[in-house]
Amino acid sequence: MNLKEQLITGRKKLGVWGLGYIGFSSIAYFARAGITCLGTDPLQHRVDDVNHGKVTIPNFQYWLGFDVKQLSDNKIMQATADWKELISNEVAVHLVTIPTEQGGKPYHEYLKDVIIKLSKFKDIKTEHPPLVIVESTLTPTVMDNIVIPLFKEKGITVGKDILLGVAPRRDWFTESDKTLKTLPRVVGGTTPETTDLMADVLGIICDTIIKAPDHKHAAIVKSIENAYRQLDITFANQLSLAYPDMDMTYVLKMVGTKWNIGTYHPSFGTGGYCIPLAPQYVLEGAKHPEKLTLIKESLKTDFSQPNTVVESLIKRGIKKVAILGIAYTGDLKVHVLSPGIPIAKMLKEKGIDVKVNDPYYSDQEIRDLTGCEPIKFPSGLADRDSIVIVSPHMQYKYTNNQEIKKQLGNVKFILDNMGIWKSMEKPEGAIYHEAGDAHWLE
Ligand SMILES: NC(=O)c1ccc[n+]([C@@H]2O[C@H](COP(=O)([O-])OP(=O)(O)OC[C@H]3O[C@@H](n4cnc5c(N)ncnc54)[C@H](O)[C@@H]3O)[C@@H](O)[C@H]2O)c1
């Protein structure tokens, strides 16, 4: 019986290391496909969520589109805080879904921790070498420079004692059609046999598997696709800076009607784990990083964009500002490298009275992340003279226009990252700009 059949028949289990966005979605998808799964996470509440079929990540249940409670009630989806339970002959496949970033830089300590724990397989007898699939985003060289040598140091030969590969994720958790099933998945192992096995296993939940020549090629695909996005988005911002008198947002909408060009929107800058980090990953892994001049310039512009926004706000003479949203995008609770946080902090440093709202964060989280006081939406806008909308959350978009307007009596200026209030009725005399329109940064 091959590995896939052993999983499908319940003879073997699938283990998941790290039960956040990526790990929770993996465990839920495999369990729904009838595979018995066992996850682990040092955070007890993440373990409890899996064991009780509780989706606590905001809006995640809509993306998943199925009831995970049934899966945990029937014990096909389970988790433990004791990682040693995963070091077992029964757990034949291991997905590694831990964070690989900290403070805006690649960070490998969680990964090393999991590798050291997986090395305990050398102490037990297994029918087949366990298959370890790293789903976390990796710099192109981390497998060869860190993971494989660490396994070796712990007495494990990759390709023999453990089969190892990478299969980066592309999901977009706010759109229910961009899932583990529908999005093509690039997979690459350190040996061709490992790649075949990975394709077999991940093919249980994914419709389209693309086999890479090896793990290095698979890892770099993820970084390069996101580096392309960062370049494209930053080019939109540079165009808007270069043509301040034109509505570049509208120009780019028209440009995007050409068959081979995407539609890009100028903004306060990129955010999240993937897009701003990807160019750094591509640079870090390159043999000739000095050739990647476009990426270097693009990073410079992208990371200085929040500062550019702050300077323009100061020039406009704002005194009391409300920042709406600290998440880097709409309806996700992810603030990693979100431009909203440096914008709030820089404005406060410059002596502006800054209040912050984000419906996905507690008051304490807002204080800790921005150093500013939280406000309610929309009632907290009443004494504000300006509003900066960072995240296009549904609450900002779908609250009754008149209810919002009632609170805007003192507002003189509104700057809107994604244009969600563009068609909203605003108070007379208030100046409104969408990022990228003419004079938005003046
Ligand atoms: N969230 C996304 O949209 C997305 C998309 C594509 C790729 N990724 C990548 O996937 C990876 C995971 O991202 P995420 O969003 O799921 O992160 P997350 O922070 O939501 O979850 C990671 C989990 O791993 C746990 N963890 C940390 N150390 C651990 C250890 N030693 N053993 C077991 N668990 C451990 C944490 O407690 C946490 O619950 C990252 O590399 C990220 O870049 C994320």
The ligand as an ORCA input file, in Angstrom:
! r2SCAN-3c Opt
* xyz 0 1
  N      -0.951     33.807      6.505
  C      -0.773     33.838      5.192
  O      -1.548     34.443      4.459
  C       0.385     33.099      4.556
  C       0.336     32.850      3.177
  C       1.379     32.150      2.592
  C       2.459     31.747      3.368
  N       2.481     32.017      4.707
  C       3.652     31.540      5.468
  O       3.251     30.426      6.276
  C       3.989     30.423      7.480
  C       3.035     30.398      8.668
  O       2.225     31.554      8.610
  P       0.890     31.696      9.471
  O       0.163     32.867      8.902
  O       0.180     30.411      9.571
  O       1.504     32.084     10.897
  P       0.757     32.154     12.298
  O       1.542     33.045     13.149
  O      -0.724     32.413     12.080
  O       0.856     30.649     12.876
  C       2.059     30.004     13.151
  C       1.863     29.084     14.345
  O       3.073     28.346     14.535
  C       3.219     28.155     15.935
  N       4.587     27.782     16.275
  C       5.664     28.558     16.508
  N       6.731     27.809     16.813
  C       6.334     26.516     16.771
  C       6.990     25.271     17.000
  N       8.291     25.231     17.287
  N       6.279     24.146     16.892
  C       4.971     24.168     16.567
  N       4.298     25.326     16.335
  C       4.979     26.480     16.432
  C       2.783     29.483     16.530
  O       2.461     29.354     17.903
  C       1.565     29.820     15.665
  O       0.355     29.335     16.212
  C       4.923     31.620      7.419
  O       6.146     31.206      6.856
  C       4.225     32.540      6.453
  O       5.124     33.407      5.799
  C       1.464     32.669      5.322
*
